């Protein structure tokens, strides 16, 4: 079963190299909250991908129906990105220890909040929904084992690359001063706001063309 493996690998590469708000959030979480924060966020993103794959396979009609709400989903996703960006830009503080290093102290509710932010940031992206729907409909008539290997390979590859991003960002964090981390947070916030505005613009443009 080399064909589904190669196809899944190709899909995984496409997702892994795509530039979006998730990759910057993975880096930000890893820099701010260390490996635990980064891995928790990645777990949320991975759970979202698995949910979308299962929905696309088990409820194809329902999944197609979701695209009819592309505008609403896009607006919700945009609001989430812009709100996160504004919060990080204006309210998020970099906590420091007495020796000047950054303090990492995640509570249980912080883990849940980080997990859910990764889950919803990925789920409320119309582009992600459209991607999985296109792939799902293209293999709808293929055997179950073929689809299992293809989607499994894709999801494992994407998860592995996200884990690698966390590890690389974690190593980078050790060389950063609290001031530089603060600057990175500001840049990340502006990127999230920019993606949110672009998502609203793209959603409105898409719906305008349909009229």
C-alpha positions in Angstrom: 0.0 0.0 0.0 2.7 2.5 -1.1 0.3 4.7 -3.0 -1.9 5.9 0.0 1.2 6.3 2.1 2.8 8.6 -0.6 -0.4 10.5 -1.1 -0.8 11.0 2.7 2.9 12.1 2.9 2.3 14.7 0.1 -0.8 16.1 1.8 1.1 16.3 5.1 3.9 18.2 3.5 1.3 20.6 2.0 -0.2 21.3 5.4 3.2 21.4 7.2 4.7 24.1 4.9 1.5 26.2 4.6 1.9 29.6 6.3 -0.9 30.5 8.6 -1.7 31.8 12.1 -1.3 28.3 13.6 2.4 28.1 12.9 3.1 31.5 14.5 1.0 30.6 17.5 2.9 27.4 18.0 6.2 29.3 18.0 4.7 32.0 20.4 3.3 29.3 22.8 6.7 27.5 22.8 8.6 30.7 23.5 6.3 32.0 26.2 5.3 28.8 28.0 8.1 26.4 27.1 7.7 22.9 25.7 4.6 22.1 27.8 2.7 25.1 26.4 3.8 24.4 22.8 2.9 20.7 23.0 -0.5 21.5 24.6 -1.3 23.9 21.7 -0.2 21.4 19.1 -2.4 18.7 20.8 -5.4 21.1 20.3 -4.5 21.6 16.6 -4.0 17.8 16.1 -7.3 17.1 17.8 -9.0 19.6 15.5 -7.5 17.9 12.4 -8.6 14.5 13.6 -12.1 15.8 14.2 -12.3 17.4 10.8 -11.1 14.2 9.1 -13.6 12.0 10.9 -16.4 14.5 10.1 -15.4 14.6 6.5 -15.5 10.8 6.2 -18.5 10.0 8.4 -20.7 13.0 7.6 -19.7 14.2 4.1 -23.1 15.8 3.5 -22.9 17.7 6.9 -19.3 18.7 6.1 -20.4 20.1 2.7 -23.2 21.9 4.6 -20.6 23.7 6.7 -19.2 25.3 3.7 -22.5 27.0 3.1 -21.8 28.8 6.4 -18.3 29.8 5.2 -19.0 33.5 5.9 -20.2 32.9 9.5 -17.3 30.5 10.2 -14.8 32.9 8.6 -16.1 35.8 10.7 -15.9 33.7 13.9 -12.4 32.7 13.1 -11.4 36.2 12.3 -12.8 37.5 15.5 -10.9 34.9 17.4 -7.6 35.8 15.7 -8.1 39.5 16.1 -9.2 39.2 19.8 -6.1 37.0 20.6 -3.9 39.5 18.8 -5.3 42.5 20.7 -5.0 40.6 24.0 -1.4 39.7 23.4 -0.6 43.2 22.1 -2.2 45.2 24.9 -2.7 43.0 27.9 -0.3 40.0 27.8 2.6 40.5 30.2 5.9 38.7 30.2 6.4 37.5 33.8 9.9 37.6 35.1 11.7 36.0 38.0 13.9 37.9 40.4 17.0 37.0 38.3 15.4 38.5 35.2 14.6 35.3 33.4 11.1 34.5 32.2 8.8 32.7 34.5 6.8 29.7 33.3 4.0 28.6 35.5 1.1 27.0 33.7 -1.9 26.0 35.8 -4.5 23.3 34.8 -6.8 25.9 33.4 -4.0 27.3 31.4 -3.4 23.9 29.8 -7.1 23.7 28.9 -7.2 27.3 27.6 -4.1 26.6 25.4 -5.5 23.3 24.1 -8.9 24.9 23.2 -7.2 27.9 21.5 -5.3 25.5 19.3 -8.4 23.5 18.6 -10.7 26.4 17.7 -8.0 28.4 15.8 -7.6 25.4 13.5 -11.3 24.5 13.3 -12.6 28.0 12.6 -10.4 28.3 9.6 -12.6 27.9 6.5 -9.5 27.1 4.4 -8.8 24.0 6.6 -12.4 22.9 6.3 -12.3 23.3 2.5 -9.0 21.4 2.4 -10.3 18.4 4.2 -13.6 18.4 2.3 -11.8 18.4 -1.1 -9.5 15.6 0.0 -12.4 13.6 1.5 -14.6 13.9 -1.6 -11.6 12.9 -3.9 -11.2 9.5 -2.1 -14.8 8.8 -1.1 -15.0 5.7 -3.4 -11.7 4.2 -2.3 -11.3 1.3 0.1 -11.3 2.0 3.9 -7.8 0.7 4.3 -6.5 3.1 1.6 -8.2 6.1 3.3 -7.0 5.0 6.7 -3.3 4.8 5.6 -3.5 8.1 3.7 -5.2 10.2 6.4 -3.1 8.5 9.1 0.1 9.2 7.3 -0.9 12.8 6.8 -2.0 13.5 10.4 1.1 11.8 11.9 3.4 13.8 9.6 1.8 17.1 10.4 1.9 16.3 14.1 5.6 15.4 13.9 6.4 18.6 12.1 4.5 20.6 14.7 6.4 18.9 17.5 9.6 19.7 15.7 8.5 23.4 15.6 7.9 23.3 19.3 11.4 21.8 20.0 13.2 24.3 17.7 11.3 27.2 19.3 12.0 25.9 22.8 15.7 25.9 22.0 15.5 29.4 20.6 13.7 30.5 23.7 16.7 29.6 25.9 18.8 32.2 24.0 16.3 35.0 24.2 16.1 37.8 26.8 12.7 38.7 28.3 12.9 42.0 26.2 13.3 40.0 22.9 10.5 37.7 23.9 8.3 40.7 24.5 9.1 42.0 21.0 8.3 38.6 19.5 5.0 38.6 21.3 4.2 42.0 19.8 5.1 40.8 16.3 3.1 37.6 16.8 0.1 39.7 17.9 0.3 41.9 14.8 0.5 38.8 12.6 -2.6 37.3 14.2 -4.5 40.5 13.7 -3.3 40.7 10.1 -4.4 37.1 9.4 -7.8 37.9 11.1 -8.3 40.9 8.8 -7.2 39.0 5.8 -9.6 36.2 6.6 -12.5 38.6 6.9 -11.5 40.2 3.6 -11.2 36.9 1.9 -14.6 35.7 3.3 -16.4 38.8 2.2 -14.7 38.6 -1.2 -15.8 35.0 -1.6 -19.4 35.7 -0.8 -19.4 38.8 -3.0 -18.4 36.6 -6.0 -21.2 34.2 -5.3 -23.8 37.0 -5.5 
